[in-house]
Amino acid sequence: MATTSIRQKYIDLLKSLFPQGWAWNIRRDSFFEKLIEALSLEFCRVEERSIDFIDEIDPKTTFEMIDNWERLLGIPDECTPADSDPSLFERRVRICQKLVTGGGQSPAFFQEIASQLGYDADIIDVQNFKDFRVGQAVVGDRLSNGSSTGTGWGYTWTVRAPAALTRAFRVGQSTVGERLQLFENDTLECVIEKFKPAHTNVLFSFGE
C-alpha cells in the first residue's frame, strides 16, 4: 500500500504537468482531482515494486524470485536431501553457496564452504594424512601407506566436526516459524565431496 508521502509526491507531479489556466483549475474534491489521485496510485505501485526488486536481486533476501534463483543454479541437485522440505533460510543458503563458491584445496577453503552453508567454521577441522616416506617419516609412523580406497593416505583427508553439527537461526535472514537450530550434515558432506580434489578421498568424522 502506497505511503501518503509517496502518493502525494506523484499527485503534485501530475498536477504540475497540466497546462496553467482557469480551464485546468484543479479544485479539491473535484472529479479532476480524484482522477489525478487514481492515476498516482499506479505510479506508487511501480515505485514500490522497483524497491522490492532490490531485495529480490540479492539471494540473501530474495522471496518472490527464489524459484528463479534455484532454476538458474540447478537447485535442487544431488546435494539436496531426498524428501526434504527446506525452509526459506536453507534455500537462500544453498543459492548463496552455489553462487560464491569458487575453488581451492586448502583447509581454509573447505571451512569457508561450511561457513557458506550456515555452519560455524571455527568448530570444523580439516586434517591431512601422509604416506610413509624415507627421510620424512619419523620413528613411530606407520609403515603402511595403503587405504581402503587404494588411493594411499597421502591423498586422504578428514573433516572433523561435532556429532551435533548445527546451523543457527539468523535474524534478518531466517523467518518466523523456522527452527532455531537445524541438525543436518548430509548437505555439508555432499558439497565437500563435490569440491574436493578429484584424486583425493575425504573422510568425515562427527563426534565430540
C-alpha positions, -999 to +999 in steps of 0.1 A: +000+000+000+014+034-010+025+057+018+009+091+020+042+109+012+049+088-019+014+092-032+014+130-026+046+132-045+030+118-076-002+138-072+019+170-071+040+158-101+009+150-122-007+184-114+025+202-125+023+186-159-011+201-168-013+235-185-020+265-164-053+285-166-088+286-155-098+255-176-073+235-155-081+248-121-080+217-101-102+222-071-101+200-040-126+171-042-133+178-078-136+150-104-103+161-119-086+159-085-100+123-080-087+113-114-052+125-106-053+107-073-063+075-091-035+079-116-010+084-089-017+050-073-002+032-103+030+053-102+032+045-065+028+008-072+055+008-098+079+026-075+073+003-046+077-028-068+110-014-080+121-012-044+110-048-038+131-058-068+163-046-050+156-073-023+149-099-050+182-095-068+200-102-036+199-140-029+202-134+008+169-115+009+150-129-021+115-142-016+093-139-047+121-148-071+137-176-051+123-202-076+141-184-104+173-183-085+171-221-079+162-228-115+192-207-126+216-226-104+202-261-109+187-265-074+175-290-062+206-310-071+223-341-059+232-324-026+196-317-018+184-343+008+157-366-006+121-358+005+134-326+021+112-295+027+139-268+032+130-236+049+134-202+032+167-197+051+180-231+039+171-223+003+188-190+004+219-205+020+222-231-009+217-204-035+245-182-020+268-212-016+265-221-053+270-185-064+301-177-045+320-209-041+350-209-064+377-235-059+405-244-037+424-272-019+433-257+014+417-264+048+405-228+049+387-233+016+366-262+030+360-244+062+347-215+041+323-239+024+309-249+058+305-212+067+286-205+034+262-233+043+255-217+077+278-237+099+302-224+125+335-228+107+355-224+139+344-259+152+352-277+119+387-291+115+404-304+083+432-329+089+455-343+063+471-378+063+505-386+048+523-415+033+554-431+050+584-417+031+620-423+039+637-391+050+604-375+060+588-401+083+599-404+119+601-433+144+566-444+153+550-436+120+531-464+104+548-482+075+517-489+056+506-463+032+476-481+018+439-472+024+407-489+017+402-469-014+436-477-028+445-440-032+470-440-004+469-420+028+488-392+011+456-385-008+432-389+021+420-362+045+394-359+071+368-333+080+362-334+118+331-318+134+309-323+165+283-350+163+255-324+167+266-301+139+240-273+138+230-243+118+216-214+139+186-192+132+199-159+118+180-126+124+173-108+092+177-140+071+156-166+088+119-161+090+091-165+116+082-202+121+117-216+112+135-237+138+161-220+159+186-248+153+189-271+123+206-305+128+218-319+094+251-330+080+242-346+046+244-313+026+278-304+041+292-339+032+278-338-003+291-303-011+326-310+002+326-343-019+318-322-050+346-297-044+373-320-031+403-326-054+394-354-078+424-375-069+417-375-031+394-393-007+377-374+021+365-390+053+340-374+077+343-378+115+314-365+135+320-369+172+328-350+204 
